[in-house]
Amino acid sequence: MNFISAFIDGIVGFVRRNPLTCVILLLIAVVAPSLFGFMLYVILGMVLVSIISALIFAWRPVSYTHL
């Protein structure tokens, strides 16, 4: 239950710190939902690429020939 309240507090804090950004995102979501959907796909793609690249760099084989 604390997780849900912390999540909601985080969202409320973001809206309080960035009211103009939230209004612009809300207007895009209402006026042009296809553009908003495209933006979400772009953000999702960037997140997936960053996660995959982090995993690739974390699990790359280590060369012990230099020892």
N, C-alpha and C positions, 0 to 999 in steps of 0.2 A: 504494500500500500504506500510505503514511503517513496518507492520508485515512481509511482504515478504522480504523486504530489510534487516530487522534485522535477519531473518532466514538465508538468504544467507550470511550475514556478520558472523554469528555464525559458519556456515559450513566452510567458508574460514578461520576463525580464528582457528578452530579445525585442519584443514589441515596444517596450518602454524606451529602450536604447535606440531603436531604429524605426521610428514611426513612419517616416517617408518611404523607406524601403518596403515596409509592410503594405502601405497604401498602394504603391506602384504594383507590387506583386498581386494584390487583391484585384486591382483594376485589370491587369493582364489576364488573370484567371477568369474574370467575369466577361470581359469584352472579347478576348481572343483565346478561347480555351485550347485551340490547336497549337497556338504559339507557346502557351504555357506548358502544354504536354511535350512539345519539342524541347523546351528548355529543361524540363525534368529528365528527358532522355539524355540530353547532353551532360547534365550534372551526374546522372547515374553512370554514364559511360566514363566520365573522368574519375569517379570514385572507383569503379571496377579496374580501370587501368592502373591507378595508383596502388590498389591492393595487390593486383597481380604482379606489378613491378617490385613491390616491397617483398613479396614472397619469393620471387625469382632471385633477388639479390640476397635474401636471407638464407636461401637454401642452395646457393651455388656451391659447387665442390671446392674444397680448400686444397690448395697445392702445398704439399710438404717437401717439395724438392729443393726449396731454398734454404732449408735448415742444415 
